[in-house]
């Protein structure tokens, strides 16, 4: 769906499922302190919904503002509260002359870092 350029007919849901598995794997490494999740997609199912689902199961993680000077922020909904959506950023095809882009920066809470290093 809607990806242009040889997506092999994969659906947005299939991409989102794979992206969530990869993101959860990255967040599971005990020594990792930050993970940047980024897509070339405008679909909430691949962006905010994946971030929300990852945060549900990844204890000790939150979001920090991604590209804080960028004006277009994430969209609340799909399980992602407005406050956390504001930490994400989006680039839109028409307004920003891109193919579409999304960024979220996960950061491990300090207490979780101490637990991992002990």
N, C-alpha and C positions, 0 to 999 in steps of 0.2 A: 503494500500500500503506500502510494504517494512518495516514493523515495527517488524516483528518477535514476537513471544510470544503473542498470543491471542488478537490482536487488533480488533476482531469482524468484520473484513472486512471494517472498516472505512477508508475513503480516506484521503490522506494528506490534501486536501482542507477542509474536515470536521473538522479535528483536528485543522487546522490553524484558521478556523472561530471561533471555541470555545475558542481557546487560545486568539484570538484578543478580544473577548467579555470580557473575564476575565481580561486581561491586561488593557483594557479601564476602566473597573470598578475600578480596583486598582488605576489607575491614577486619577480617578475622586474624590477621597476622599480629601477634602480640607486640612486636617492636615498632610497628607502623604508627606514626603520630598524625599524619595528614594524608588524605586521599582526595585527589581532584577527580570528580566525575564530570565528563563532558560528552555531549553528543552533537552531531550535525543533524538535529531534528527539531521540528516545531511541535511535535506531538506530546501532549501532556502525559500520555501513557508511557512514553520513553524517558520523560524528564522528571517532573514533580512526583508522579506516581511511583517511579523507581526509587527516588530519594526517600519518599515517605515509607515505602515498604522496607528499605534498608535500615532506616532509623528505628523502625518497630522492633527489629531483631538484633540490632548491633548495640549492645549495652556499652555505655561509656562514651558514646559519640554524639556530637552535635554539629551544626553547620556554623561556619564563620562567613562573613560577607565575601563573596566572590566578586572580583573587579569592582570594588566599592564606588568608584567614580562613574561607572556605567549607569545610565538612567533607566534602562528597561530591566525590571526585576522579574523574578519568577511569579507564577500564578498560584494563588491559594486554591485549595481544593485537591481532589484526588488523594485525600488523606494527609496533605501537607498544610499545617496551619499557616495563617497569614504571616506571622512573625518569622517563621522559617523560610517561607517563600521569598520574603524580602532579602534573604541572604543569598539567594540564587540569582543568576542573571540570564537574560535571553537576548538573542539577536534575531530580528525578524527579516524575512526575505525582502519585502517591499521597502520597509522603512530604513533598513540598515544595509541594503544591497549585498546580502549574503544568501547562502542557501538555507539559512536557519542554523542556530547554534544555541547551546545551553551549557551552563557551567554551575556546578555546586562544589563547594570546598568543605569536606568533612574534616573535623579536628577532634582528636581524642581529648576528653576531659582530663585535667591534671591528675585527679585522683586515680583514674584508670591507668595513666602512664606509670604512676608510682607502683600500682599493684602489679603491672606487667614486668617492671624491672626488678622486683624483689623476689 
